[in-house]
Amino acid sequence: GAVGLVFIHENYRALLVIPLLLIGYIMPALVLRSMYRKQSEEDAS
């Protein structure tokens, strides 16, 4: 029983970490891209 609970806990932690990692990588990339796009638009005009 205890081993099963630990295993489930590890899986839940992994399931929580993966989206956090994705958000951590994707959000800065999107922010940088949008900032870069705004800057290039300002330079063009």
PDB file of N, CA, C and O in Angstrom:
ATOM      1  N   GLY A   1       0.819  -1.216   0.000  1.00  0.00           N
ATOM      2  CA  GLY A   1       0.000   0.000   0.000  1.00  0.00           C
ATOM      3  C   GLY A   1       0.852   1.264   0.000  1.00  0.00           C
ATOM      4  O   GLY A   1       0.624   2.182  -0.788  1.00  0.00           O
ATOM      5  N   ALA A   2       1.838   1.298   0.898  1.00  0.00           N
ATOM      6  CA  ALA A   2       2.683   2.490   1.005  1.00  0.00           C
ATOM      7  C   ALA A   2       3.482   2.693  -0.285  1.00  0.00           C
ATOM      8  O   ALA A   2       3.620   3.810  -0.783  1.00  0.00           O
ATOM      9  N   VAL A   3       4.003   1.580  -0.810  1.00  0.00           N
ATOM     10  CA  VAL A   3       4.791   1.679  -2.045  1.00  0.00           C
ATOM     11  C   VAL A   3       3.916   2.210  -3.177  1.00  0.00           C
ATOM     12  O   VAL A   3       4.361   3.038  -3.972  1.00  0.00           O
ATOM     13  N   GLY A   4       2.664   1.735  -3.251  1.00  0.00           N
ATOM     14  CA  GLY A   4       1.738   2.202  -4.276  1.00  0.00           C
ATOM     15  C   GLY A   4       1.481   3.692  -4.144  1.00  0.00           C
ATOM     16  O   GLY A   4       1.427   4.409  -5.144  1.00  0.00           O
ATOM     17  N   LEU A   5       1.321   4.164  -2.902  1.00  0.00           N
ATOM     18  CA  LEU A   5       1.062   5.588  -2.685  1.00  0.00           C
ATOM     19  C   LEU A   5       2.261   6.411  -3.129  1.00  0.00           C
ATOM     20  O   LEU A   5       2.099   7.455  -3.761  1.00  0.00           O
ATOM     21  N   VAL A   6       3.459   5.950  -2.804  1.00  0.00           N
ATOM     22  CA  VAL A   6       4.669   6.677  -3.204  1.00  0.00           C
ATOM     23  C   VAL A   6       4.755   6.735  -4.724  1.00  0.00           C
ATOM     24  O   VAL A   6       5.079   7.777  -5.294  1.00  0.00           O
ATOM     25  N   PHE A   7       4.462   5.606  -5.384  1.00  0.00           N
ATOM     26  CA  PHE A   7       4.530   5.548  -6.846  1.00  0.00           C
ATOM     27  C   PHE A   7       3.532   6.519  -7.464  1.00  0.00           C
ATOM     28  O   PHE A   7       3.860   7.244  -8.403  1.00  0.00           O
ATOM     29  N   ILE A   8       2.309   6.529  -6.930  1.00  0.00           N
ATOM     30  CA  ILE A   8       1.280   7.445  -7.434  1.00  0.00           C
ATOM     31  C   ILE A   8       1.723   8.894  -7.201  1.00  0.00           C
ATOM     32  O   ILE A   8       1.549   9.752  -8.066  1.00  0.00           O
ATOM     33  N   HIS A   9       2.295   9.149  -6.025  1.00  0.00           N
ATOM     34  CA  HIS A   9       2.738  10.508  -5.709  1.00  0.00           C
ATOM     35  C   HIS A   9       3.804  10.953  -6.712  1.00  0.00           C
ATOM     36  O   HIS A   9       3.780  12.090  -7.184  1.00  0.00           O
ATOM     37  N   GLU A  10       4.737  10.059  -7.035  1.00  0.00           N
ATOM     38  CA  GLU A  10       5.787  10.398  -8.003  1.00  0.00           C
ATOM     39  C   GLU A  10       5.162  10.728  -9.357  1.00  0.00           C
ATOM     40  O   GLU A  10       5.570  11.681 -10.021  1.00  0.00           O
ATOM     41  N   ASN A  11       4.169   9.932  -9.763  1.00  0.00           N
ATOM     42  CA  ASN A  11       3.517  10.180 -11.054  1.00  0.00           C
ATOM     43  C   ASN A  11       2.813  11.528 -11.049  1.00  0.00           C
ATOM     44  O   ASN A  11       2.892  12.282 -12.019  1.00  0.00           O
ATOM     45  N   TYR A  12       2.121  11.830  -9.952  1.00  0.00           N
ATOM     46  CA  TYR A  12       1.417  13.116  -9.880  1.00  0.00           C
ATOM     47  C   TYR A  12       2.413  14.269  -9.938  1.00  0.00           C
ATOM     48  O   TYR A  12       2.162  15.286 -10.584  1.00  0.00           O
ATOM     49  N   ARG A  13       3.552  14.099  -9.253  1.00  0.00           N
ATOM     50  CA  ARG A  13       4.552  15.168  -9.254  1.00  0.00           C
ATOM     51  C   ARG A  13       5.083  15.366 -10.685  1.00  0.00           C
ATOM     52  O   ARG A  13       5.273  16.499 -11.128  1.00  0.00           O
ATOM     53  N   ALA A  14       5.318  14.270 -11.393  1.00  0.00           N
ATOM     54  CA  ALA A  14       5.802  14.369 -12.776  1.00  0.00           C
ATOM     55  C   ALA A  14       4.753  15.059 -13.645  1.00  0.00           C
ATOM     56  O   ALA A  14       5.082  15.907 -14.475  1.00  0.00           O
ATOM     57  N   LEU A  15       3.475  14.682 -13.444  1.00  0.00           N
ATOM     58  CA  LEU A  15       2.399  15.290 -14.240  1.00  0.00           C
ATOM     59  C   LEU A  15       2.306  16.785 -13.967  1.00  0.00           C
ATOM     60  O   LEU A  15       1.945  17.556 -14.856  1.00  0.00           O
ATOM     61  N   LEU A  16       2.625  17.196 -12.753  1.00  0.00           N
ATOM     62  CA  LEU A  16       2.577  18.623 -12.424  1.00  0.00           C
ATOM     63  C   LEU A  16       3.813  19.343 -12.955  1.00  0.00           C
ATOM     64  O   LEU A  16       3.725  20.487 -13.401  1.00  0.00           O
ATOM     65  N   VAL A  17       4.964  18.674 -12.908  1.00  0.00           N
ATOM     66  CA  VAL A  17       6.219  19.317 -13.317  1.00  0.00           C
ATOM     67  C   VAL A  17       6.254  19.548 -14.825  1.00  0.00           C
ATOM     68  O   VAL A  17       6.738  20.582 -15.285  1.00  0.00           O
ATOM     69  N   ILE A  18       5.744  18.588 -15.594  1.00  0.00           N
ATOM     70  CA  ILE A  18       5.827  18.699 -17.057  1.00  0.00           C
ATOM     71  C   ILE A  18       5.116  19.953 -17.576  1.00  0.00           C
ATOM     72  O   ILE A  18       5.717  20.707 -18.341  1.00  0.00           O
ATOM     73  N   PRO A  19       3.843  20.208 -17.184  1.00  0.00           N
ATOM     74  CA  PRO A  19       3.199  21.443 -17.647  1.00  0.00           C
ATOM     75  C   PRO A  19       3.930  22.694 -17.167  1.00  0.00           C
ATOM     76  O   PRO A  19       4.012  23.683 -17.895  1.00  0.00           O
ATOM     77  N   LEU A  20       4.461  22.655 -15.944  1.00  0.00           N
ATOM     78  CA  LEU A  20       5.187  23.820 -15.431  1.00  0.00           C
ATOM     79  C   LEU A  20       6.431  24.070 -16.275  1.00  0.00           C
ATOM     80  O   LEU A  20       6.754  25.218 -16.581  1.00  0.00           O
ATOM     81  N   LEU A  21       7.128  23.001 -16.653  1.00  0.00           N
ATOM     82  CA  LEU A  21       8.314  23.163 -17.497  1.00  0.00           C
ATOM     83  C   LEU A  21       7.915  23.713 -18.862  1.00  0.00           C
ATOM     84  O   LEU A  21       8.571  24.608 -19.395  1.00  0.00           O
ATOM     85  N   LEU A  22       6.834  23.171 -19.426  1.00  0.00           N
ATOM     86  CA  LEU A  22       6.372  23.653 -20.732  1.00  0.00           C
ATOM     87  C   LEU A  22       6.035  25.138 -20.659  1.00  0.00           C
ATOM     88  O   LEU A  22       6.430  25.916 -21.528  1.00  0.00           O
ATOM     89  N   ILE A  23       5.296  25.527 -19.610  1.00  0.00           N
ATOM     90  CA  ILE A  23       4.931  26.939 -19.443  1.00  0.00           C
ATOM     91  C   ILE A  23       6.198  27.774 -19.269  1.00  0.00           C
ATOM     92  O   ILE A  23       6.314  28.861 -19.836  1.00  0.00           O
ATOM     93  N   GLY A  24       7.147  27.261 -18.482  1.00  0.00           N
ATOM     94  CA  GLY A  24       8.390  27.981 -18.223  1.00  0.00           C
ATOM     95  C   GLY A  24       9.195  28.214 -19.490  1.00  0.00           C
ATOM     96  O   GLY A  24       9.879  29.228 -19.620  1.00  0.00           O
ATOM     97  N   TYR A  25       9.112  27.268 -20.432  1.00  0.00           N
ATOM     98  CA  TYR A  25       9.857  27.426 -21.681  1.00  0.00           C
ATOM     99  C   TYR A  25       9.072  28.210 -22.720  1.00  0.00           C
ATOM    100  O   TYR A  25       9.628  29.051 -23.426  1.00  0.00           O
ATOM    101  N   ILE A  26       7.758  27.928 -22.810  1.00  0.00           N
ATOM    102  CA  ILE A  26       6.947  28.511 -23.886  1.00  0.00           C
ATOM    103  C   ILE A  26       6.641  29.983 -23.625  1.00  0.00           C
ATOM    104  O   ILE A  26       6.752  30.808 -24.532  1.00  0.00           O
ATOM    105  N   MET A  27       6.257  30.319 -22.394  1.00  0.00           N
ATOM    106  CA  MET A  27       5.845  31.697 -22.107  1.00  0.00           C
ATOM    107  C   MET A  27       6.951  32.703 -22.410  1.00  0.00           C
ATOM    108  O   MET A  27       6.686  33.686 -23.102  1.00  0.00           O
ATOM    109  N   PRO A  28       8.184  32.505 -21.923  1.00  0.00           N
ATOM    110  CA  PRO A  28       9.243  33.475 -22.260  1.00  0.00           C
ATOM    111  C   PRO A  28       9.473  33.558 -23.770  1.00  0.00           C
ATOM    112  O   PRO A  28       9.744  34.636 -24.299  1.00  0.00           O
ATOM    113  N   ALA A  29       9.366  32.432 -24.458  1.00  0.00           N
ATOM    114  CA  ALA A  29       9.563  32.437 -25.913  1.00  0.00           C
ATOM    115  C   ALA A  29       8.483  33.272 -26.587  1.00  0.00           C
ATOM    116  O   ALA A  29       8.776  34.065 -27.483  1.00  0.00           O
ATOM    117  N   LEU A  30       7.227  33.094 -26.156  1.00  0.00           N
ATOM    118  CA  LEU A  30       6.126  33.868 -26.741  1.00  0.00           C
ATOM    119  C   LEU A  30       6.293  35.350 -26.423  1.00  0.00           C
ATOM    120  O   LEU A  30       6.071  36.202 -27.283  1.00  0.00           O
ATOM    121  N   VAL A  31       6.681  35.654 -25.197  1.00  0.00           N
ATOM    122  CA  VAL A  31       6.857  37.059 -24.798  1.00  0.00           C
ATOM    123  C   VAL A  31       7.969  37.695 -25.624  1.00  0.00           C
ATOM    124  O   VAL A  31       7.813  38.806 -26.132  1.00  0.00           O
ATOM    125  N   LEU A  32       9.090  36.992 -25.758  1.00  0.00           N
ATOM    126  CA  LEU A  32      10.205  37.537 -26.527  1.00  0.00           C
ATOM    127  C   LEU A  32       9.806  37.728 -27.985  1.00  0.00           C
ATOM    128  O   LEU A  32      10.171  38.724 -28.610  1.00  0.00           O
ATOM    129  N   ARG A  33       9.041  36.753 -28.535  1.00  0.00           N
ATOM    130  CA  ARG A  33       8.631  36.855 -29.932  1.00  0.00           C
ATOM    131  C   ARG A  33       7.708  38.039 -30.139  1.00  0.00           C
ATOM    132  O   ARG A  33       7.844  38.771 -31.119  1.00  0.00           O
ATOM    133  N   SER A  34       6.756  38.236 -29.212  1.00  0.00           N
ATOM    134  CA  SER A  34       5.813  39.349 -29.361  1.00  0.00           C
ATOM    135  C   SER A  34       6.547  40.677 -29.198  1.00  0.00           C
ATOM    136  O   SER A  34       6.261  41.639 -29.910  1.00  0.00           O
ATOM    137  N   MET A  35       7.499  40.729 -28.258  1.00  0.00           N
ATOM    138  CA  MET A  35       8.281  41.958 -28.068  1.00  0.00           C
ATOM    139  C   MET A  35       9.089  42.246 -29.332  1.00  0.00           C
ATOM    140  O   MET A  35       9.153  43.387 -29.788  1.00  0.00           O
ATOM    141  N   TYR A  36       9.708  41.198 -29.899  1.00  0.00           N
ATOM    142  CA  TYR A  36      10.522  41.367 -31.095  1.00  0.00           C
ATOM    143  C   TYR A  36       9.657  41.832 -32.263  1.00  0.00           C
ATOM    144  O   TYR A  36      10.070  42.677 -33.057  1.00  0.00           O
ATOM    145  N   ARG A  37       8.439  41.264 -32.359  1.00  0.00           N
ATOM    146  CA  ARG A  37       7.542  41.629 -33.456  1.00  0.00           C
ATOM    147  C   ARG A  37       7.155  43.102 -33.338  1.00  0.00           C
ATOM    148  O   ARG A  37       7.145  43.826 -34.334  1.00  0.00           O
ATOM    149  N   LYS A  38       6.834  43.550 -32.107  1.00  0.00           N
ATOM    150  CA  LYS A  38       6.462  44.959 -31.902  1.00  0.00           C
ATOM    151  C   LYS A  38       7.632  45.869 -32.277  1.00  0.00           C
ATOM    152  O   LYS A  38       7.448  46.905 -32.916  1.00  0.00           O
ATOM    153  N   GLN A  39       8.830  45.468 -31.873  1.00  0.00           N
ATOM    154  CA  GLN A  39      10.005  46.287 -32.152  1.00  0.00           C
ATOM    155  C   GLN A  39      10.226  46.388 -33.664  1.00  0.00           C
ATOM    156  O   GLN A  39      10.484  47.476 -34.179  1.00  0.00           O
ATOM    157  N   SER A  40      10.127  45.268 -34.370  1.00  0.00           N
ATOM    158  CA  SER A  40      10.364  45.283 -35.818  1.00  0.00           C
ATOM    159  C   SER A  40       9.281  46.096 -36.523  1.00  0.00           C
ATOM    160  O   SER A  40       9.564  46.764 -37.518  1.00  0.00           O
ATOM    161  N   GLU A  41       8.044  46.049 -36.023  1.00  0.00           N
ATOM    162  CA  GLU A  41       6.972  46.854 -36.620  1.00  0.00           C
ATOM    163  C   GLU A  41       7.267  48.339 -36.431  1.00  0.00           C
ATOM    164  O   GLU A  41       7.052  49.142 -37.339  1.00  0.00           O
ATOM    165  N   GLU A  42       7.763  48.699 -35.243  1.00  0.00           N
ATOM    166  CA  GLU A  42       8.080  50.106 -34.982  1.00  0.00           C
ATOM    167  C   GLU A  42       9.229  50.564 -35.878  1.00  0.00           C
ATOM    168  O   GLU A  42       9.221  51.692 -36.371  1.00  0.00           O
ATOM    169  N   ASP A  43      10.213  49.695 -36.089  1.00  0.00           N
ATOM    170  CA  ASP A  43      11.340  50.053 -36.947  1.00  0.00           C
ATOM    171  C   ASP A  43      10.879  50.227 -38.394  1.00  0.00           C
ATOM    172  O   ASP A  43      11.389  51.094 -39.104  1.00  0.00           O
ATOM    173  N   ALA A  44       9.928  49.418 -38.831  1.00  0.00           N
ATOM    174  CA  ALA A  44       9.467  49.458 -40.226  1.00  0.00           C
ATOM    175  C   ALA A  44       8.714  50.755 -40.511  1.00  0.00           C
ATOM    176  O   ALA A  44       8.865  51.338 -41.585  1.00  0.00           O
ATOM    177  N   SER A  45       7.907  51.207 -39.558  1.00  0.00           N
ATOM    178  CA  SER A  45       7.093  52.407 -39.804  1.00  0.00           C
ATOM    179  C   SER A  45       7.941  53.668 -39.763  1.00  0.00           C
ATOM    180  O   SER A  45       7.420  54.768 -39.949  1.00  0.00           O
TER     181      SER A  45
END
